[in-house]
């Protein structure tokens, strides 16, 4: 099984579990102009809306009512992966990220927008704004490092290795304080961020995490 397939399969199951540990403190986030606050670090509403506009300008057929939530979930997940990587003492160099980014971009036509459109056309689409391509690549590389470290010399493609990585991400998320502004939804133990607005930004965490 190749690395991309393993990452996609594992993260789909991981995020449903890890989102169960978040906390909700809506008023403070709203007052700060935050879409989310993760361990004291703010994801601003302006940042989220800018990323959403960029994505919709690139993938014009996208459902605008769902895109914003999926982007926010991905941004939170990136910070959970960062925490798990620090816990395991693994990292990736900027040069490694750049080389992998260039390799992936070349495979789909050469530009960030080409990659964004290619991911949007998958059977299970991935919502990735052009500005977050490098972060997406870094997340994939970090996750692979976590899996390899926890495999302890064993097969990183095995179900056991995937289970260890899942447990590590859950452990990391439990150590974090995650606050979501209720205008974007609430944390649900089984489904991730769910909209609290009728007809609003409903999307499950599992739907968020398809990867190339």
N, C-alpha and C positions, 0 to 999 in steps of 0.2 A: 504494500500500500504506500503511495507516495505521501510526501509531507503535507501537501495541500489538502488532500482528502482526509488525512488523520486530523489536521487542525480543524477543518470544517466539522467533522463528526463530533469531535470532543467538545468544542466550544458551544455547540448547540445544546449539549446536555449540561455543561458547566454553568452557563449563565443563569439558567432557570434556578439552579441551586444557590448560586452566590447572591443573587438579588434578594433572596429571602432575608438577608441580614441587614438590610438598609434601615435607616431611621427617617422619620418625617418631621420636619419642623418648618412648616410652610411659610408662616408669617415672616420669619427672619429672612428667608431666602428671597421672598417677594420684595421686602423692604430694601434689600441690598442689590436689587436688579439682577438676581442670580437665577439661572435656570436650574442649577444644582450647586451644592457645595460638598466637596469630597475632602475629608480631613483638613478642613479650613481653607482649601483652595477652591476658588470660585470659577465655575463655568458660567459666564455671563449670558444673559438673554441676547445681548447684541452679538456675541460670538456665535451663538447657536443660530440666530436668524440669518447672519451673514453666510454661514456654511450652508444653510438650507436654501437660500436664494441662489448660491453658486451651483448647488446640485440641480435645482430645478431649471436653471438656465442651460445646463448640460444635458439633462435627461428630461426633455419636455413632455414626455408621456407619463411621467411619474405622478403618483397620487399625492398631491400636496398636503392632504390632510393627515398623511401617515409619515411622510419623510422626516419631519422635524423631530418626532419622538424617536425614530430609529437612529438618527444622528446623535441625539442626546444620550441614548443608551450606549452607543458605541464609545462616546467620549468618556462616560463613567467607567465602562469596562476597561478602557486603556489604562486608567489609573489603578484599577484592581490588578491588572497584569504587572504594572510597575512595582506594586507592593509585593506581589508574589515573587518577582524576580529578585528584589532586594533581600527578601527573606531567604532565598536559596543561594544568594551570593553570585548570581549570574548577571551578565549584561551583554550589550552589543555595542561596538564602536560605530561612530557616525559614518566612517568610511565603508564599513560593512553594509550598513543600511543603504547608503548611496549606490553601492555596486548592485545590491539586490534590487533596488528600485529601478535602476537602469535596465537590468536584465528583464524584469517583469514588463516594463514599459515597451521595450523593444519587441517583446513577444506579442503585443496587442496593437502595434502600429506606431508607437514612439512617443505619444503624448499622454499627459495625465487624463485629459478628457477621453482619449481612446480607452484607457483603463476603466474609467468611471462608467462609460457606456457598455463596455464588455461585461463588467460585473452586474450591471443592471439587466442584462439580457440572459443571465443564467436562469436555470429552471427555478432555483430559489434565489431571487435577486439580492445583491448586496448593495446597500445604500452607502456610498462613499463619496463625499465632496472632494473636488480636486485638491483643495488645500490640505486635506488629511491623508493624502497618499503616503507620504513619508511615515506618518504615525502608524498607518495600517501595516506597512512593511515592517516597521520596528516591532509592532505587536506580534506579528507572525514569527519573527526571528526570536524574540524573547520567549514566546511560548514554547518554541522548539527547544530552546536552551533549558527551560524548566523541565520539560519532559525528559530530555537526555540526562539531566542531573539526577532526577528522581528515579530514572531507570537503573542507576547504579551499575552501569556496565551491561545491563540486560538489554532486551530488545525494546527500543523506544516506540516501536509500532504496535506493541502488544496491548491487550486489554488491561493488563495489570499496570502498565506505565500510564495509560490514559486515566485510569482510576486514581493513581497517585497524584497526577497533575490536577485532576478535578478536586481532590481533597485539599491540595495546596491552595488553589484559588478560593475555595470556600473558607479555608482558614484565614487567608489574607483578608477577605471581605469582612469577616467577623471582627477583625481588628480595626476596621475603618468606620468612620462616621460619615454616612452618606445622606444628604438632605436634598429632597427634590421639591421644587416650587410646584404647588398644586395646579397651576395653570397648565402644566404639562402632564400632570397625572399623579399617581401615587405608587409606592412600592407594593407589589402583591407577592406573597411568599411563593406562589407557583408560577406566576406569569411575567414577572418583571414589572416594568412601568405600565400601568393601565390608565387610560384616560378617565377623568372624572367629569368631562364635559360631553354632553350628548352630541354624537356625530363628530367628536373631536379626534384626537391623535391616538387612536387605539392601535397598538401593535405589541405582540408578545416578545419577550426576551429571546425566545428560541428563533423567532422569525428574524430578529436582528442579526444573528451571528453567523449567517452563512458566509463562508470564506471561499475565495477562489481556490 
